[in-house]
Amino acid sequence: MISNIAIFDLSTGTATSFLRSDRHLEAPNWMPGDDQLLVNSDGRLFRLPLEAPRLEPIDTGFARRINNDHGLSPDGRLIAITDKTETGKACIYTLPSAGGTPKRVSENTPSYFHGWSPDGGTITYPAFRHGYDDGADIYICPADGGPERRLTFGFDTCDGPDHTPDGAWIWFNGEKNGAVDLWRIRLDGSGLEQMTFDTRVNWFPHPSPDGAHVLYMSYEPGTEGHPPNRDVDLRLMPAEGGEARILLRLFGGQGTLNSPCWASDGRRFAFVSYEV
């Protein structure tokens, strides 16, 4: 398996590859300054400088089972991670972006980080609270830790929540009666609104930092879950809803853009494709 980390530029409509590796790399985030990326591989985190692409390990203390649900705080000072080392189940922590000892955030497990609020005070995540067979719902809690609040009800399962840059909405993918669409909801749990209506299986919406677009990954109809090693579309839709356009078709899926992946200018995003 070859991982190919690339950046798509909306202004040119082209993707540029920055690193091909025989390591299984996933879920690029942008580090402060937009001159390097953050990726995970084999339970660890790595920086990837764009001028001289190479994988530089980040000290994550005891955390050695980090998955692809991670992201930088809005001020760039902290990285939120999801790790199983301490609890045996997915648990959310934060650590300094330069590296250091993780601090536990989520009281309950399993919980999977997905997004920061624009002010850095709140994180959002899918969590299983009644067993895996009953599916996940979307929750929020203080970024420093504290009581969580459930936002979604009535779905078979939910995943991929991410905040809009104005802090007004959380977008997520939700499954009902076998259909997986994109939805949005306000932080107080009001205003639930369905945003896609096609037959595709739509995952991991990421609102752009300029508030103009929402990027997401779309599987072929009938796909179950968010598997790896599939032909997928990367699609872009207006932030207020409407017809999406296909930016790329690639071989990917799980790991391609699970976590927030936009550069701060809202014109570029990072992603991973794979080759077998």
URCORNOR-V257136 format. One line per field, one symbol per residue. ss: DSSP state (H for helix, E for strand, L for the rest). phi: phi as a letter, one per 40 degrees, with the letter a starting at -180 (. if undefined). psi: psi as a letter, one per 20 degrees, with the letter a starting at -180 (. if undefined). A space follows every 10 residues. Layout:
# URCORNOR-V257136
ss=???
phi=???
psi=???
This chain:
# URCORNOR-V257136
ss=LEEEEEEEEL LLLEEEEEEE ELLLLEEEEE LLLLLEEEEE ELLEEEEEEL LLLLEEELLL LLLLLELLLL EELLLLLEEE EEELLLLLLL EEEEEELLLL LLEELLLLLL EEEEEELLLL LEEEEEELLL LHHHLLEEEE EELLLLLLEE LLLLLLEEEE EEELLLLLLE EEEEEELLEE EEEEELLLLL LLEELLLLLL EEEEEEELLL LLEEEEEEEL LLLLLLLLLE EEEEEEEELL LLLLEEEEEE EELLLLLLLL LELLLLLEEE EEEEEL
phi=.bcbcbbbbc cbgbbbcbab acccbafcbc cdgfbabbbb afgbbacbcc cbdacbcbcb fccbbcbcba accdcgcbbc bbabdcbgbd bcbbadcchi ccbcbccbbc bbdaabcdcg cbbbacabbb gcccgbbcbb accchiccbc bbagccabag caccccgcbb cabbbbfgcb bcbbacccgc gdacbbaccc bbbfcbcccc gcbbcabbcc dgcbgbccfb cbbbbbbccc ghccbccaba cahdgcacbd bccccgbbab abbbbb
psi=pppoprppoh hikqppphpp qjqoqqmprp rpikjqrprq pkjrqqqnph hmpqooqpok ciojlpajnr qqqhijhqpp rpqjghiirp qprqqqhiqa pqppgphqqq poqhqqqhij iqqqqqqoik qhhjrqrprq rqhiqaprpp hqqjqgqqrk qqqqiijhqp qrppppkipo rqrqqrijjr kpppiqkajr opqmpopqhj jhrpqrpprq qippbmrrlq pqqpqpqqhj rapqqpgqpr occpiglhrp jqrhijiqqq rprqq.
